[in-house]
Amino acid sequence: MSLWNIVSHMPPEEFSGLFTEFPRSLRCLLAEWLENQPWEFINGSDAFCTSMAGGMLSAMLEKLRSTASSDGQQCQILQQVNSIENAYRRDPLRLVAVLKAILEGEKAAVLKRDCHLPLSFHRRQEELKFSLGLQRLQHRVREIQALRDGPAASLQLNVRDPQLKPEVKPPESELPTLILEAVKELEAAKQQVLKRIQIWKRQQQLAGNGALFEENLAPLQKRCESLVEVYFQLHQQVMASSTELGADLLPRLLERFNEVLSSLVKSSFLVEKQPPQVLKTQTKFQASVRFLLGPQLLKTSAKPYMVRADMVTEKQARELALSAYSNALSESTGEIMHNVVALETNPTSGTCCANFKNVLLKKIKRCERKGSESVTEEKCAVLFSTTVALAPSNLSVHLQVLSLPIVVIVHGNQDNNAKATVLWDNAFSEIDRVPFVVAERVPWEKMCDTLNLKFMAEVQTTKGLLKEHYFFLAQKIFNDHSASFEDFQSRSVSWAQFNKEILPGRGFTFWQWFDGVLDLTKRCLKSYWSDRLIIGFISKQYVCKLLSTEPDGTFLLRFSDSEIGGVTIAHVIRGKDGSSQVENIQPFSAKDLSIRSLGDRIRDLGQLRNLYPNTPKDQAFGSHYNKEQTGKDGRGYVSTAIKMTVESERDQQPQSAAGAPPEAPQAQMISLPLLQPELHPESLRSVLGPIGPAAPFCPQPVPTGYPTGESNINMMVPDSLGSSFPSTSPMLSPSLVMDPVLPHCQDLAFRNPLPFMPDQYMTGEASQLLSGGPSPEPQDEEMPELAPFTSMVDPPLQSSPRWMPPSMDMPPSSDFDQFLQEVSLEGPTLCPPFTPPLQRSGYPSPNASCWGLGESRWDDNVRPGHA
């Protein structure tokens, strides 16, 4: 955005005092063109400044006349243009002073209102300043040339600069003074180039936290090349004037020249593509370096120049920086594979680069850490180095450049803390610092900007954090709920508070919690956040205050304060006494939301009606609902749907005549098989062996629910198939309703049917109770017909069902007792008496006595009559 884009929307009264000598109407016509001219950098009244002022006046008059031709008030504008030309043609420097004052006044008004100017305006001003300085330097070179060559060269100079007045040839004693001024301006231009390179590096580092970054190095390369071209022109004039300069001044000038070239060459060796700042060993990565002056200065060599990459510690990096990168690296701190690449020049693109494509950090040598520093706080860097020969003097130069700080990890669980180290270093390091020194405490206001930048970049959204979010984050990191927002703005936050100290009552640091929110929002909640459907950063206590006066069914979404990477729904319900209560549903993780999206979960819950403050939920979340499939799919299967339900305290009531939901049934006890009295004990061992364990069989009850407010997911089947499934009462734990038919158990009869138990309650050891062990998952194919059993009962009993229903009468107890006595005479007790289990909540303990069906099946090889 330009300065004029802001000024044109401000009240004209604020600028009334600026346009006494220059009409505001002409300022409006010139618009952005005016601020894109170097009015502010023309200082002085020498020939160069006068020449530049005259040229800019001519360009402005031409611009106004071309604009007036398309304007309705052409005559009035042309009159004003003629008036400007008559007033300033003889003294263009006075016009420069007037327009400079206008631009300064506009900048002051914008700064007063916004406290800052557009970044693009600063960048453009810097470009204008360098361009004008380079033109001044070129003018100095022509002046020196004219002074050396006499009147003919002076005439040629006036032809090149028509605005310059003919000057009398100065005495030769002024040649050293003119050269010294030119060298001083050369050094100033060099400083501008080096500063621009440092700004580019700093912007590249901030881009690691998500800041916008102009990666294109072509403008910077063009600036370096143009300055080096002027450098060689001036150097040639100095060498030609060696006699006039004398033996004392010439060596000092040449030393300054060498320092300028050396600085430009070494600073133009840059890391164009940085290696990952969190780098895991045994992982390949890519990087590239670029030599901006390579296409212009590299001398053609029979062998290509090679660039080497080595890992260095913070101590080694500091030593290299203090030596101005003139010393060679003594020892690498890590072993890097494929770390030597050729420095190649591309004539088409005009670039000189070395691309590292398959670099591998094989191992890292840790250095001694200071104090309580962990391995994820240890910073390293990759040092890229090469030695090249420069044309035309065949000067050998050793080039070195460090990458941004890198934290090396060996395991994925170190990634979170390593990212914290990188984030802090990228955000709060200074330009031209000693590697890798960074402040231990920073203003909270800067921390807010950093968190907002990171959040928007990671989530890839244009909706950043708000003032209320910053207030909640400040309360969390400072553990202070009594301070105001303004109080926090004057505080500073330390590195320890950011990612070393555990939050009170939690098991994680501030950054670990915030990074979990980032990951969850990026993966599952991007569209919800971008639509401002999630308040997110708000405390549970403040939610209760907000919702306490809202009607029943009002809800909002916030990030869990006690869990990493969770989002929860807080909603209003009416208690048993009719009072308003706020409940928080168990937080959803990214895994939960990958099973069923947040929008669909909100649609499932009928008790949620309005998104805070008063937006109907279907209006707010309708675009986030997924279309549910009905009927059969292409393979003929009936589609199913997962629904979420929430059980609250008011739902946990006894069944009433009003149709309240029944309580969840208790898991039933499994009984001994009901056998015919005529069966012989020896024919039953193959069956009773796997069924009757040595220890008493104590099935655990299915958990009756999580604490109040937690959610469960049930798989629903269309009503057309409802008869194929047994009725189940709602459970708070995730469960699937499945067909409990057991085709491999058809030859066994139970006193009571075994209740269905979901697979997640099947312990790992339970399957070992079956003689066949765990069997593979059933496939969708027909089971082979079993061979008929040998008849072991009287003909009247053969027609009885193999699975006896619960209503079938039990055989006489005397016959059954006699059978048990016969079994006990044969050997040790196969089926000891059953002891009813103690009722308790929670999951069953993973031992052999906790037996469920799960994926296990009866062994096909163990059947009555087929032992």
N, C-alpha and C positions, 0 to 999 in steps of 0.2 A: 504494500500500500504506500502511495506517495504522500508527501506532506499536503499537497493540494486537495487530495481526496478527503482529508480531515478538515482542512480550513474551509472548504467550500460549504460544509454543513454546519459551520458555526455562525453565530449572529454577526452580521457585518459591523455592528456597533463596536465590537471588541477591537476592530482594526481601523477605526475611522482616523486615528491620528497618524497612520502610516502612509496615507496616500495623498500627501500635500503636494509632492513634486512629481508624482507618477500616478496617472488615473487608475482607479480600481477596475474600471471596465476593461482596460488593456491587460491588467493582471489576470482577469478572468479569461480573457482570450488566450493568453500565453499558457495558463494552467501549469501542467507538469513540465513543459519545456523550460520554463524559467529556472526551476530548481535543478535541472539537469545540466546547468552551465556553471563553470567554476568561479562565480562572482566572489565567493567568500575567500578564495585562496589567491586572489590577485592583490598582493600587498607591495606597495612601493610605486615609484614613478619613473623607473628606468625604461629603457627602450623596449625591453621584452614585455613589460606590463602594459605600456602604452600600445604596443602592437596587438596584444591579446584583447585589450579593451576595445580597440577600434574594430577588430574582426567580429567580436561578439555583438557590438552595436549594429553592424551591417546585417548579421544573421538575424537579429531580433526584428529589425525593420522589414526584412523580407518575409519573416514568419507572420508578422501582423498584417502585411498587405495581402498575403495569400489567404489568411483567415477571413479578412474583411470581404473578400470577393464572394463568399458564401453566406454572409451575414445580412440581415434585413436592414441594418443601420450602416450601410457601407460608407456613405458620405461623412457621417459623424466620426466614424473610426478613422477614415483616411485623414481627416483634419487633425485628429489627435496624433496620428503617426507623423504627419509632417511637422507638427509642433515639437514632438520629441526629437526628431532629426535635427531641426534648427537649433534646439537648446543644447544638444550634447555632441554634435558632430565635431566641434572644435575641441571639446574636452571630454572624451569618452570615459576617462577615469572618474569623473564626477557621476556619471550614470552608474558606474560600478558601485560607488559608495551608496547611492540612493537605493539600488536594488538589494545590496547587501543588508541595508537597514530594514528593508521590508521583510526579507527572509528571516532575519534575526527576530523581528517582532512576531512573526507567525509561529516560529519555533517556541518562543517564550509563552505564547498563548496556549499552544498545545501542551506544553510541559506543565503549565499551571493546572490544566484540566485533567490530563491523563497521566501525568508524572513520568511519561516516557514518550519517545519518538518511535516511529515504525522502524523495524530492523532493516527493511529494504532501503529506507532513506539513509541510514548510517552507512550501509554498504555502498550505496551509490556515491555518497560524499567522499568516502575513502578512495573509490576508483577515480573520481575527479581530481582529488589531490595528487594521487600518484601520476596520473596522466599529465597534469600541468607541470609537475616537477620534472618528468621525463622530457617534456617539450623545452623547459627552461635549460635542462642539461644539454640537449641537442643544440640549442641556441648558443650556449657557452662554447661548445666545440667549434662551431662555425666562427665565432668571434676569435678564438685562438688561431684558427686557420687563417682568418683574414689578417690578423696582426702579424703573423709570420710571413705571409705571402705578399703583403704590400697593398697599394691602392687598387690594383686589379681585382684582388680577392675581396676587398671591401665593397667594390661596386657589385660583384657577384652576390655578396651577402644581402645587399639592399634589394636586388632583384628577387631573391628567395623570400624576403620579408618586405613586401611593398609598404607596409605601414611604418617601417623604420625610416627615420630621417637620416640623410647622409651625415656620417660622423667623420671628424678629422682623425687620422691615424694616431693612436696614442703612442707615446714613447716606448721603446723596447723595455725600459725598466719596469713597466707595468705588466709585462708578460708573466712573470712569476706570480704576481698577485692574482691575475686572472686565472691562472692554472690552479692556484690554491683554492680559490672560490669554487672552481669547477669540481675539484676533488672533494671538497666539503659537501657540495650538492649531490655528488655520486654516493657518498657515504650515507647521506640522508635518504636517498632513494633506496639504497640497499636495506636500511633499517625498516623502511616501509614494506619491502618485499618479505623480509624475515618475519615481521610482525604479522603479515597476512598469512604466511605459512603456519605460524604458531596458532593463529585463530582457526585455520582449517583443521589443525590437529586437535584443538580443543573441541571444536564442533563434532569431529569424528568421535571423540571420547564421549561426549554428551549423547551422541546417537546410540551408544550402547545402552543408555537408559530410556531411549525412545524419542529423543528430540529429533526434529527435522534437520536434515543434513544434505547440503549440496555436494555430492561426491565428485562432480565433474572437475577434473584438475586441468582441463585445457586452458581456461582463462589465467590460472596461476602460472602455468607453463609459458604462456605467451608473454606474461609480464616478466618472468625471469629471463627469457630469451631476448626481449627488447632491451632490458637493462644491461645484459652482458654484451650486446651489440654496441651500445653506447660506451660501455667500459673499454672495449678494444679500440674504439675510435679515439677516446680520450688518452688511452695509454700510448697510442701511436703518436699523438701530438706531443705528449710529454717526452717520449724518447727522441723525437725530432728536435725538441727544444733543450736538449741536454746541455748544450754549450751555454745558453742563457741562464739555465737554472743553477749551474755550478756544481762542484763536487760535494758540497755540503748539503744542499737541498734535494738533489736528485735521489740519493739513497733513501732518504726519509719518505719521499713521495712514492718510490717503488715499493717500499715496505707497506705503505698504506694501500697501494694497489693490490698487492699480493693478499693482504688481509681481506679486502673486499671480495676478491675472486674466490678465495678459499671458503669464506663464509657462505657465499652463494652456492658454490658447488656442493658443500657438505649438507647444507640445509635443504637442497633440492632432492636429496635421496630420502624418499618417503615410503612408509608402509601404506600402500593404497588399499589393500584388503587385509584387515586385522585377523589374526588367528582367534579362535574362540577364547573368551576371557575366563571361562570355566572349562578347563581341559582335563579330560579323563585319560589316564594312561592306557596304552594299548588301543587307542582310538585314533583313526586317521583324521586329519584336518587339512585345510587349505589356507594359503596366504599368498600375497603378492606384494612386491616392492617395485617402485617406479623411480627412475632417475630423470627428473624434469629437463636437465640440461644435457642428457645423453645424446639425443639426436644432433645437437649443435656442437658439442665439445668432444665426444668420444672419438679417439683416434682409431682408425681402422686397424684391426689386429688379425693376424693369421689364426690365432686361437681365440675363441670367445672368452669374454670375461665371465668368471663364475662367482655366484653369490652363495654364501654359506649361512645356514641358520643354526644357532646354538642357544641352549637354554642357560639363562644366567639368574643368579639369586638377586635379592634386593641389594645386598652388600656389593656384589660385583657391578650391578648397574650404577650404584652411587659412585664407585671408583671410576668407572668409565666416564660418567658425566663430569666429574671433577677434573678429569684430564682432557676435557673437550673432545672426547672420543678419538684421541690420538694414539692411545695405547691399544695393543692387541690383547685379545682375551687369552688368559693363561690356561683356564680349565673350564669345560662345560659342566654344568650341574645336573644335566640329564642326558640320556642317550636318545638321540633323534635319528630315525631312519629316513633315507631319501632326502637329506638336508642340503644337498648341493645342486644348484640349478643355474643354467646359463642366463646371462643378462643379454636379452635380444632386442634389437632395434627394428621397429616396423616402419618402413618408409611410407606406407600408405596412410596409416593413422598418425604417424609422426610421434610415436611413443617408444620409450625404452624401458622394458619391464622384465622382471624375473618372476615367473609364476610357479609356486610350490603347490602341486596338485595332490600328492599322496604322501604327505608327511605323517610320520607316526612317532609319537613320544613313547618309547619303549619302557623307560623307567625314569625315576626322579630321585635325586639325592637330596634329602632334607637337610636344611641347615639348622643351627641352634636357634631355638625360639626364645623370645624375651618374655619373662614373667609368665602370665597365664595365657599367653597367646596359643591358639590351637592351630592345627595344620590348615584349617580353612581360612585362617587370617594371614597365612604366609604367602607373600606375593613374589612372583617370578616374572620373567619376560623372555621373549625370543629376541636375540641379537642377530640382525642381518648385516653381513659385512662382505666387502669386496675391495679389490685394489684395481684401479683403472689408470690409463694414460690419457692425458688431455691434449688435444690439438690446440694451437699449432706448435706449442713449445715442448711437447712430449713430456709434460709434467706428470709425475706419478702421484696419485692421491689415494689415500686409504679412506673408504667410505663405510660408515657404521650408522645404524639406526635401530632404536629399541621399539618393540611393539608396546601396546598398552599393557598394563599389569595383568598378569594371568594367575589364577589360583588353580593349582594342580590337585586333582582328587583321584582316588583309586577305587572309590565305591560310589554308587548312586545315592546312598543316603547322606553323603557329604554335599550334595549339590545345592541344597537349600541354603546352608550357611555360607557356602562359597559365593553364591549369588549376592548375599548380603554384603560381603566384603567388596565385591566388584561394584555394586550399586553405590556404596558409600564413597569409594575411591573415585568413580566416574563423576559423581555429583559435586564433590567438595574439594577436589584437588585444584591447585593453582597452575597457571601457565608458567613454564620455565622453573618448575619446582625441582628440588633435589629428589631423585627417585627413592622411594615412592611415598614421600612424606605427605600426610594428609591430616587435617585438623581432627582432634578428638571430640570437640564440641562444636556444634553449628547452630545457628538460629532456627527456631522451630518453624518460622515462616519459610525458610529455604527448604526445610524438610518437607513441608506441605507441598511445595512446588515439585519436589522430586517424586513424592508418592503419586501425585496427580499425573505427572508425566509418564511414570512407569505404568500406572493403571490404564491410561488411555492407549498407550502403545501396546501393552500385552493383550488387552481386551479388543483392540482395534475398533474403538468407538470414538465419536466426537463429543460424547457427554462425559465430562469430567466430574471430579468431586466437588461438592458444594460446601458452603461455609458451615452448615450443620454437621457435615461429615468430618471436617477438620476438627470441630469441637469435640466430637465423640472420640476421634483418634487421639487427641491431646489428653483427654481424660484417661484413656487406656494406657498410653505410654508413660504418663507422669503419675498415674494412680492418684489423681486428685479430682474429686467430684464437687469441690466447693469453689474453684476458681472460675472466673468468667472467660469468655472468648478473648477479650482484650488482654486479660492477664497472661494468657498462654502466648499471645503474639510477641511478648517481650522476653519470653524464656528461651533458653537454648537446650538442646537435647544432645546427649552423649552417645558415643558408639556403644557403650555398655548398656544403656537403656534401649538402644535400638535392637541389638542382637546378642547380648551376653547375659543380661539379667532375666531370670524367669519371671513372668507376670504373676502377681499375687494370686494365689489360689489356683494356679494353672500349672501345666507341665511344659510350657513352651514360651518362647520369646515373642516380642511384638512382631518382628519381621516374619517369623515362622507362621504366625497367625495371619498376617496380612498377605503373605505369599500364597497361603492356602485359599484365601478369598480370591486372589488374582486367578489362580488356576481353575477354581470352580466357575467363576464368571466367564472366563475365556472359553471353557469347554462346553458349558451348559446354559449360561444365562446371558449371553451377549445381547440377544434381541430384547429380552425383558429389561435389561439395564438401559439399553439405548432408547427404549420407549418410556423410561422413567416409571416403570411398574414396581421397582424394588427400591425401597428406602435404604436398606442394606446396613449402613453404618449407624446404628442406633442401639442404645442399651435396652435391656429387658425392662429395667425400672421406668425408663422414659416411655416405653411402649405402653406400659400399664397406665401411665398418666394420660397418654394420648387417647387410649381406647376406653378408658373408664366411663366416659360420658357418652360414648357412641351407642347406637342401637345394636340389638342382637344380630350377629352375622357379619359385623364389620371386621375386616382383617387387613393386615399388612405383612410385607415380607421383609425380613431382616437377616443379616448374616449371624450365624451362631457365635456367641461370645465365649463359649466354653469348649468348642470343638474346632479343629482345624478343617477348613474347607467344607462348611455346612451352611445351608440356608433353611430357615424355619418360617412357619406361618404362625403368627399371633392373631387370635380371633376372640371375639366377644361372645359369651354364652350367658344364659341365665341359670343361676344356681337353684338348688332345691327351695331356698327361701325367697326366690324371686329377685335376688340381687344380681348385679352385673359382675361377671368374672371374666378375666383374661387368661386364656390358655395358650400355651406354646406347644405346637406339634413337634414331635421328635425331628431333629434336623435331617435334611436330605443331603447325601453326599453326591459326588459326581457319578458314582456307580449307581446309586438309586435313580438318579435322573436319566441315566442311560437306559434303564429298564422302562420307566414311564416318565414322560416329560413333566415339567413343573405345571404347564398349562393344563394338561390332562388330569393331573392330580387335583388341581383346584376345581376343575369341572366335576370330578367325582364326589367332592365333599359338598353335600347339600346344605350343610350348616354355614358355609361361606356364601355371603350374598353380595356385599359391597366392598370394593377396595377403598381403603381409607383415602380421602374422607368420605366420599359418597358416590363413587363410580360403580355401577353394576358390574359384577365380575365378568359376565358374558360380553359386555361392551369393552371392558379393559383387556381381557385375555382371549376374546373370540378368535383373533387372527393367529393365536398361538396353539389353538386346539388342533389335534391331528384327527383326520377322518378315520373312523373306525369301520372295519370290514365286517360285513354280515354275509350269511349264506355259506356256500361251499367254495373252496378254491379250485384251481385247475386240476388238482389231483383227486378231487372228490372229498377232501377233508372238510369238516365243518369248522369254520373259523372260531377262535376263542378271543376273549378280551380280558385284560388285566384291569381290575378296578381297585382303588384304594379306599379304605374306610378308616375312621378314627373312632376309638372308643374313649369317651370321656367319663368323668365321675358320675354324671347324671344318667348315663346309659347303663351303669353297673348297678341295676336295681332288680329286685325279685320280679318274677313274672307275675303279671296282674291280668285281670279280666279285660283290661283295655287293650290287650295284645302286645304287651311289652316283649321284647326279644327274650327268648329263653336263655337260661344259663348254659354255658358250655358243658357238655356231658363229661363225666369223669371217665378216664380210660378204664375199660372193663378188664376183669381178671380172666386169664385164659385157663381153661380147665383141662383135665385129662381127656383123651379121646374116649368117646362112648363106644364101647366094644360089645359084641355079642357074647353071651356067656359061654357059647360053645367054642370060642377061639382058644387055641392052645398057646401058652406063654412063649414056647420056643419059636413060634412063627411070628412073634411081635417084636423081638429084640431089634430086628433091622429097622423097625419103624420107631420104636420108643427110644432107641439109642440116640439118634440126632435130636429127637424132640425133648426128651427129658434130660436136662443137664444135671450134673452132680449136685450143684447148689440149688437152693430154692429159686424158682422163677418169679421175679418181681418186676413186672413191667412198670415203667414210670408213666405218670399221667402226662398227657399233652399239656404244655404250658398254657395257662389260662389267660395270659396277657402280659404286656409290658406295663410300666407305670403309666398313670393317667396322661392322656394326650399323645401317646406314641401311635404310630400308624402301622397298618398292615396292608398287604396286597393279596387279593384273592383272584384266582382265575375264574372267569365267568364263561358259561357255555350257553348258547342260545336255548330258549325255552323248548324248542322242538326236540332237544335231546335231554331234557331235564330228567326223564324217567330212567336214563341209564346211569345216573349218579345218585349215590345215597345222600340224604339230607345231612348237612353238617351245620353246626352252630358256629357263629363268627368267632375268630381267634385274632388276637392282636399281632401275632407273629406271622410272617409271610407264609402262605400255604397255598397249595394247589389242590383242587378237587379232582380226583382221578377215579377211574373204575377200579374197585377193589377185588375183582374176580381173580382167583388164584387157580389157574388151570392145572397146576401140578399138585394140588392138594385135594383133588376130588375124591380120593379114596380114604380120607380121614374125616372123622366126625367130631365136632366140638360141642360141649355143653352150651357154650355161649359163643356167638360169632366174635372174631377178633376185630376190634375197632381199627379203622384206617389210621395209620400214623405216617406223616410226611417223611420224605427221604432225609430231610435235614436232621431228624431226630434219631436216625439209625446210626448207631455207634460203629466205629471201625471194627470192634471185636465181635459184634453181634453176629456177623455173617459166619464166624468160625463155629457157631453153635450148630450149623448145618453141616452134615457130613461131607457134602460136596463142595463146601466153601463158597465164596462169592462167585456167581456166574455172570457172564456178560449180559449187557443190556439187551432186553428182548427186541427182536426185529419184527417188522411188519410182514410176517409170513405165517403160513398155516403150520400148526404143530403136527407131527406125524401121529398116526393112530397108534395107540398102545395095544399091546397084545392083551387078550382077555385074561382076567384073573382066574385062578383056579377056585372053583366053588368050595367054600369052607363053611357054608351055612345050610340049613335045611331049606328045601324048596320054598316053603311059604315066606321065608325071609329074604329071598333073592330079589324080590321086587321092591324092597325098601330102598330109599335113596341113600347114596353113599355119604352125602353130607346131611346130617340130621338137623332139621330146623330147631330153633330154640323151644318151640312149643311141643316137641315130641316128648312123650313120657319117658322118664328114666327107667331102666330095668330095675327089678327088685334089688333092694340094697343087700340082701343076703347073698344073692348071686354075685354081685360085684365084690363084696367083701371076700367071698370064697376065691374069686379070681386073684385078688391082691395077695391072699395068703399063698396061693400056688406060686405066684411070681416071686414072693419073698423067699420061698424054699429053694428056688433055683440058684440064688446067688445074692449079691449085694443089691440093695434097693435101687431100682432104676428111677423111680419117680417118688421122691420124698414128699412129705406133706407140704402143701403150699401155705405160705404165710402172707396175709394181705400186706401190701407195702404201705409205708407211712406216706400220707399226702404231703407234698411239698411243691413249692413253685420252682420255676427255673427249668433248665434243660436236664435230661437224664444223664447220670454219670456214665462215662465211657468204660463200662466193664461188661463181662460176659453175662451177668444177670439181667442186664437191660436189653431186652430182646425186641426188635421191631422188624417189620418186613423189609422196607426200603427196596433195594434192588435185588435182594437175595431171593432165591427160589428153593423149593424143595428139590432134593436130588432126584432126578428121573430114575436113577438106578435103584432107589430104595423105595419099594412099594410092597404092600402086603402080597405075599405069594411070589414075589420076585426078588428075594433077598440076594 
